């Protein structure tokens, strides 16, 4: 009786790839982020409302919000959502040159946002321990900054994998999931901008 020998490695490679793992992980991270920012913003508006109900000023006396700089900073982040989606469109068309341009432009806009945010922090001159407003502003904006840095890290990994030729129109799930997380970082930034800056006063 003949015995057929099988190669374990070949049978393992023959197994079908489970689809949706990267996107599922991205969606779970986004869901956790939504709950995190929901809690932070609920605390912000709760303490803001309590201060106003007590007849107290919410913003520290003499604070001038640099809204023009803030608007420019967050606009750079919003623009990066377009270039992140550009990366998805490029890989689906197997256009690697445009994929590299999209990755580079997205990262450039993200670093422009980080530079602008640190400039706005210096302009504000807030001390975290000076009151509820300052503490919550730093808690929310630093948390959002960490989300943006996480999105940058994912895009850097994607860039190295793209240079290694690992993506194609049929294998673009990681690119789409990275872009989805990037869109969450941008959407969270928009909500932070409206809640913390736009609603607190006119440009100065």
C-alpha positions as CSV (number, residue, x, y, z in Angstrom):
1,X,0.0,0.0,0.0
2,X,1.5,3.3,-1.1
3,X,1.7,6.1,1.5
4,X,1.3,9.6,0.2
5,X,3.5,12.2,2.0
6,X,2.2,15.7,2.3
7,X,4.2,18.8,2.9
8,X,2.8,20.7,5.9
9,X,4.1,24.0,4.6
10,X,2.4,23.6,1.3
11,X,-0.9,22.6,2.8
12,X,-0.7,25.6,5.2
13,X,-0.1,28.0,2.3
14,X,-3.0,26.4,0.5
15,X,-5.4,27.5,3.2
16,X,-7.6,30.4,2.1
17,X,-6.7,33.8,3.6
18,X,-9.2,35.0,6.1
19,X,-10.6,38.3,4.7
20,X,-11.5,41.3,6.7
21,X,-9.0,40.9,9.6
22,X,-7.3,44.2,9.2
23,X,-10.5,46.1,8.6
24,X,-12.2,44.4,11.6
25,X,-9.2,45.5,13.8
26,X,-9.5,49.0,12.4
27,X,-13.2,49.1,13.1
28,X,-12.7,47.9,16.7
29,X,-10.1,50.6,17.3
30,X,-12.4,53.2,15.8
31,X,-15.2,52.1,18.1
32,X,-13.0,52.3,21.1
33,X,-11.8,55.8,20.0
34,X,-15.4,57.0,19.6
35,X,-16.2,55.9,23.2
36,X,-13.0,57.5,24.5
37,X,-13.7,60.9,22.8
38,X,-17.4,60.7,23.7
39,X,-16.4,60.4,27.4
40,X,-13.8,63.2,27.3
41,X,-16.2,65.6,25.5
42,X,-19.1,64.7,27.8
43,X,-16.8,65.7,30.7
44,X,-15.8,68.9,29.0
45,X,-19.4,70.0,28.3
46,X,-20.6,68.9,31.7
47,X,-18.0,71.0,33.5
48,X,-18.5,73.8,31.1
49,X,-22.3,73.8,31.7
50,X,-21.8,73.6,35.5
51,X,-19.5,76.6,35.4
52,X,-21.9,78.7,33.3
53,X,-24.8,77.7,35.5
54,X,-22.9,78.9,38.5
55,X,-22.2,82.2,36.8
56,X,-18.5,81.5,36.5
57,X,-16.3,82.2,33.5
58,X,-15.3,79.0,31.7
59,X,-12.4,80.4,29.8
60,X,-9.5,81.8,31.9
61,X,-9.5,85.6,32.2
62,X,-7.6,87.3,29.4
63,X,-7.3,84.1,27.3
64,X,-7.3,84.9,23.5
65,X,-7.9,81.9,21.4
66,X,-5.6,81.9,18.3
67,X,-8.5,80.7,16.1
68,X,-6.9,81.7,12.8
69,X,-3.9,79.5,13.6
70,X,-6.2,76.7,14.9
71,X,-8.3,76.8,11.8
72,X,-5.3,76.5,9.6
73,X,-3.9,73.7,11.7
74,X,-7.1,71.6,11.6
75,X,-7.6,72.4,7.9
76,X,-4.3,70.6,7.2
77,X,-5.7,67.6,9.0
78,X,-8.9,67.7,7.0
79,X,-7.0,67.9,3.8
80,X,-5.1,64.8,4.7
81,X,-8.4,62.8,4.6
82,X,-8.5,63.4,0.8
83,X,-4.9,62.2,0.3
84,X,-5.5,59.2,2.5
85,X,-8.4,58.2,0.3
86,X,-6.2,58.9,-2.7
87,X,-3.9,56.1,-1.5
88,X,-6.8,53.7,-1.5
89,X,-7.9,54.7,-5.0
90,X,-4.3,54.4,-6.3
91,X,-3.7,50.9,-5.1
92,X,-7.1,49.7,-6.5
93,X,-5.9,50.9,-9.9
94,X,-2.4,49.4,-9.3
95,X,-0.9,52.8,-9.6
96,X,2.1,52.6,-7.3
97,X,3.5,56.0,-8.2
98,X,0.3,57.8,-7.1
99,X,0.2,55.5,-4.0
100,X,3.7,56.8,-3.0
101,X,2.7,60.4,-3.6
102,X,-0.5,59.9,-1.6
103,X,1.4,58.4,1.3
104,X,4.0,61.1,1.3
105,X,1.4,63.9,1.1
106,X,-0.7,62.5,3.8
107,X,2.3,62.2,6.2
108,X,3.4,65.7,5.3
109,X,0.0,67.2,6.2
110,X,-0.1,65.1,9.4
111,X,3.3,66.6,10.5
112,X,2.0,70.0,9.5
113,X,-0.9,69.5,11.9
114,X,1.4,68.4,14.7
115,X,3.6,71.5,14.2
116,X,0.6,73.8,14.1
117,X,-0.9,72.2,17.2
118,X,2.3,72.7,19.2
119,X,2.4,76.3,18.0
120,X,-1.2,76.9,19.2
121,X,-0.4,75.4,22.6
122,X,2.5,77.9,23.0
123,X,0.2,80.7,21.9
124,X,-2.4,79.7,24.5
125,X,0.1,79.5,27.3
126,X,-2.2,77.4,29.4
127,X,-1.0,75.5,32.5
128,X,-2.7,72.2,32.9
129,X,-3.1,72.5,36.6
130,X,-4.5,76.0,36.4
131,X,-8.2,74.9,36.2
132,X,-10.8,72.6,34.7
133,X,-10.7,74.3,31.3
134,X,-6.9,73.9,30.8
135,X,-6.8,70.4,32.2
136,X,-9.6,69.2,29.8
137,X,-8.2,71.0,26.8
138,X,-4.9,69.3,27.3
139,X,-6.5,65.9,28.0
140,X,-8.6,66.0,24.8
141,X,-6.0,67.5,22.5
142,X,-3.2,65.3,23.7
143,X,-5.4,62.2,23.3
144,X,-6.3,63.3,19.8
145,X,-2.6,63.9,19.0
146,X,-1.8,60.4,20.2
147,X,-4.5,59.0,17.8
148,X,-3.0,61.0,14.9
149,X,0.5,59.6,15.8
150,X,-1.0,56.1,15.8
151,X,-2.4,56.7,12.3
152,X,1.0,58.0,11.2
153,X,2.6,54.8,12.5
154,X,0.1,52.7,10.5
155,X,0.8,54.7,7.3
156,X,4.5,54.4,7.8
157,X,4.2,50.6,8.1
158,X,1.9,50.7,5.0
159,X,4.6,52.7,3.1
160,X,7.3,50.1,3.8
161,X,5.0,47.3,2.8
162,X,4.1,49.2,-0.4
163,X,7.8,49.6,-1.2
164,X,8.1,45.8,-0.8
165,X,5.4,45.3,-3.4
166,X,3.0,43.6,-0.9
167,X,-0.2,45.4,-2.1
168,X,-2.2,45.0,-5.3
169,X,-5.8,45.7,-6.4
170,X,-6.7,42.2,-5.0
171,X,-4.7,42.7,-1.8
172,X,-5.6,46.2,-0.7
173,X,-7.4,45.5,2.6
174,X,-4.6,46.9,4.8
175,X,-4.5,50.2,2.7
176,X,-8.3,50.5,3.1
177,X,-8.2,49.8,6.8
178,X,-5.4,52.2,7.4
179,X,-7.3,54.9,5.5
180,X,-10.4,54.1,7.6
181,X,-8.5,54.7,10.8
182,X,-7.0,57.9,9.3
183,X,-10.5,59.2,8.5
184,X,-11.5,58.5,12.1
185,X,-8.5,60.6,13.3
186,X,-9.6,63.4,11.0
187,X,-13.3,63.2,12.1
188,X,-12.2,63.3,15.7
189,X,-10.1,66.3,15.0
190,X,-13.0,68.1,13.4
191,X,-15.2,67.4,16.5
192,X,-12.4,68.6,18.8
193,X,-11.9,71.8,16.8
194,X,-15.6,72.6,16.9
195,X,-16.1,71.7,20.5
196,X,-13.0,73.3,22.1
197,X,-12.2,76.1,19.8
198,X,-14.9,77.2,17.3
199,X,-17.7,77.3,19.9
200,X,-15.6,79.3,22.4
201,X,-15.3,82.5,20.6
202,X,-14.7,84.5,17.4
203,X,-11.3,84.5,15.7
204,X,-8.7,86.9,17.2
